[in-house]
Amino acid sequence: MKKRAGHTREESGFSLAELLITLAVLSVLGALAVPAIVKWIPNYKLKTAATDLYSNMQLARQMAVTLNSDCALCFDPAPPNPNAGDPVVPYYQIRTDPGPDSIWCTSDDIRAQPGPDGIYGTADDILGMLPVVLSAYRSGIGYGYGNSDRDIDGNVPPAAFDAVSFNSNVAVFNNRGLLTGPGGYVYIQNNANSPLVERSSYCVGALPSGVILLRKWFPASVQWE
């Protein structure tokens, strides 16, 4: 007589002990990862703000060549009309004409060009760039030297800790892509008031030749690279 083959049922899933061990491991990994994330996000935001500033300085230079006229990058000027909703926090903006007073970063600056037809208010107008508000990046992004103890020229401490070294806080490019004045730098930092995050810093600058530079402060080598 043949015996009927028995049927066994395979059980699947995790035991309670396995689930508890898994949760414990995940908790440890999470505890290790949170500090790294807390430090990474502000530095990522700062790098983004620095590369945006670098790109916008390149854009201002290119616009000057394209429009065949001076073009400026104004840093944190007094808002033309705070009551109209203009930014009252640190920002910068590309402008294409200093206006009737011939002085950049004042209330009569023209922030658009009439385009090829020479007439304002038509479809080919070249609009000015909206202000870039540094605080919009979050993570405490603003003008400042961060964790550096000197400026890019080696001054220790930086002279008056002026975070914008361009004359009158403006970089003006001419139709050949050259600066109309001496070179300068803009220093930005993150989390100036946060003791939990390393205060990193970048500087973006332009030489009289029109060359745009982007540098980061490295405490280990004690220099901007």
C-alpha positions in Angstrom: 0.0 0.0 0.0 1.4 3.4 -1.0 1.4 6.1 1.5 -0.1 9.4 0.4 2.5 12.1 0.3 1.8 14.6 3.1 1.3 18.3 2.3 3.2 20.8 4.3 2.3 24.5 4.5 5.2 27.0 4.3 4.8 30.0 6.6 6.1 33.4 5.6 6.6 36.8 7.3 8.6 38.1 10.1 8.5 37.2 13.7 8.0 39.8 16.4 11.7 39.6 17.4 12.8 40.2 13.8 10.6 43.3 13.5 11.9 44.7 16.8 15.5 44.2 15.7 14.7 45.8 12.3 13.1 48.8 14.0 16.1 49.2 16.3 18.6 49.2 13.4 16.5 51.8 11.5 16.3 54.0 14.6 20.1 53.9 14.9 20.6 54.6 11.3 18.2 57.5 11.5 19.9 59.0 14.5 23.2 58.9 12.6 21.8 60.3 9.4 19.9 63.3 10.9 23.0 65.4 11.9 24.5 64.8 8.5 21.3 66.0 6.8 21.0 69.0 9.1 24.5 70.0 8.1 24.2 69.1 4.4 21.0 71.1 3.6 22.4 74.6 4.6 25.6 73.9 2.7 23.6 72.8 -0.4 21.5 75.9 -0.2 24.5 78.1 0.1 26.2 76.4 -2.9 23.1 76.9 -4.9 22.9 80.6 -4.0 26.6 81.1 -4.9 26.3 79.3 -8.2 23.2 81.4 -9.0 25.1 84.6 -8.2 28.0 83.4 -10.4 25.6 82.7 -13.3 23.8 86.0 -12.9 27.1 87.9 -12.9 27.9 86.1 -16.2 24.4 87.0 -17.5 24.9 90.7 -16.7 28.2 90.7 -18.5 26.7 88.9 -21.5 23.7 91.3 -21.6 26.1 94.3 -21.7 27.7 92.9 -24.8 24.4 91.9 -26.4 22.7 95.2 -25.7 25.9 97.1 -26.6 25.5 99.3 -23.5 26.5 99.2 -19.8 24.7 96.7 -17.6 25.0 96.5 -13.8 24.5 94.0 -11.0 23.3 96.0 -8.0 23.8 94.5 -4.5 21.4 95.4 -1.7 20.6 99.0 -2.6 18.0 100.9 -0.8 14.6 99.8 -2.2 13.2 102.4 -4.6 9.8 102.4 -2.9 9.3 100.1 0.1 5.6 101.0 0.3 5.1 99.5 -3.1 6.2 96.1 -1.9 9.9 96.2 -3.1 12.3 94.0 -1.1 13.6 95.4 2.1 15.9 92.5 2.8 19.4 91.7 1.2 19.0 91.1 -2.5 20.7 91.8 -5.8 19.4 92.6 -9.3 20.5 93.1 -12.9 19.7 96.6 -14.2 20.2 97.8 -17.8 20.2 101.6 -17.5 21.2 104.0 -14.6 18.3 106.3 -15.5 18.3 110.1 -15.8 20.6 110.7 -12.8 23.3 108.4 -14.4 23.8 106.8 -11.0 23.3 103.0 -10.6 21.1 101.5 -7.9 18.9 104.6 -7.4 15.2 104.9 -7.7 15.2 106.1 -11.3 17.1 103.1 -12.7 15.6 101.5 -15.8 15.2 97.8 -15.4 14.1 97.0 -19.0 15.2 97.9 -22.5 12.7 98.8 -25.3 14.1 96.1 -27.6 15.0 96.3 -31.3 12.1 98.7 -32.2 13.3 101.3 -29.7 9.8 101.7 -28.2 8.9 100.8 -24.6 5.8 98.8 -24.0 5.8 96.7 -27.1 6.2 93.0 -27.5 10.0 93.0 -28.1 10.8 94.8 -24.8 13.7 93.1 -22.9 12.5 92.8 -19.3 14.8 93.3 -16.4 15.6 90.5 -14.0 13.5 90.2 -10.9 15.4 90.9 -7.6 17.1 87.8 -6.2 16.3 87.8 -2.4 18.9 85.9 -0.5 16.7 84.9 2.3 14.4 83.1 -0.2 17.1 80.4 -0.3 16.4 79.8 3.4 19.1 78.2 5.7 20.2 81.7 6.8 21.6 82.7 3.4 22.8 86.3 3.4 25.8 88.5 2.9 28.8 87.6 5.1 32.1 85.8 5.6 30.8 82.8 7.4 33.5 80.7 8.9 36.4 82.5 7.1 38.8 84.8 9.0 40.1 86.7 6.0 39.0 88.0 2.6 40.2 86.7 -0.7 43.1 89.2 -0.7 44.3 87.9 2.6 43.2 90.8 4.8 42.9 89.6 8.4 40.3 90.4 9.5 38.6 91.6 6.4 38.5 95.3 6.2 35.3 96.3 8.2 33.9 92.9 7.1 32.4 94.5 4.1 30.6 91.6 2.4 30.3 93.5 -1.0 33.7 95.1 -2.0 32.5 96.5 -5.4 32.5 100.3 -5.4 29.1 101.6 -4.3 27.9 98.0 -4.1 27.6 97.7 -7.9 29.4 95.8 -10.6 29.1 97.5 -14.0 30.0 95.8 -17.3 30.5 97.7 -20.6 29.7 96.6 -24.1 33.0 94.8 -24.4 32.3 92.7 -21.3 34.8 94.6 -19.1 34.2 96.1 -15.7 34.0 99.9 -15.9 35.7 100.1 -12.5 38.0 98.1 -10.3 37.3 94.5 -9.5 35.4 93.3 -6.4 33.9 90.4 -4.6 30.6 89.5 -2.9 30.7 87.2 0.1 27.7 85.1 1.2 27.2 82.7 4.1 24.7 80.4 5.7 23.2 80.0 9.2 25.0 82.9 10.7 23.1 82.4 13.9 23.0 78.6 14.1 25.6 76.9 16.3 24.5 73.5 15.1 25.7 74.0 11.5 29.1 74.9 10.2 29.0 78.5 8.8 30.3 78.0 5.3 31.1 80.8 2.9 31.6 81.5 -0.8 32.7 84.5 -2.7 31.9 85.5 -6.2 33.8 88.3 -7.9 34.8 89.9 -11.2 38.2 91.2 -12.4 38.6 94.4 -14.5 39.0 92.1 -17.5 35.5 90.8 -17.0 36.6 87.4 -15.7 34.1 86.0 -13.2 35.4 84.0 -10.2 33.7 81.6 -7.8 35.6 80.6 -4.6 34.9 78.7 -1.4 36.6 79.0 2.0 38.4 75.9 3.2 39.4 76.1 6.8 41.9 73.2 6.5 44.1 75.1 4.0 43.1 78.5 5.4 42.4 80.0 2.0 39.8 80.6 -0.7 39.9 77.9 -3.4 
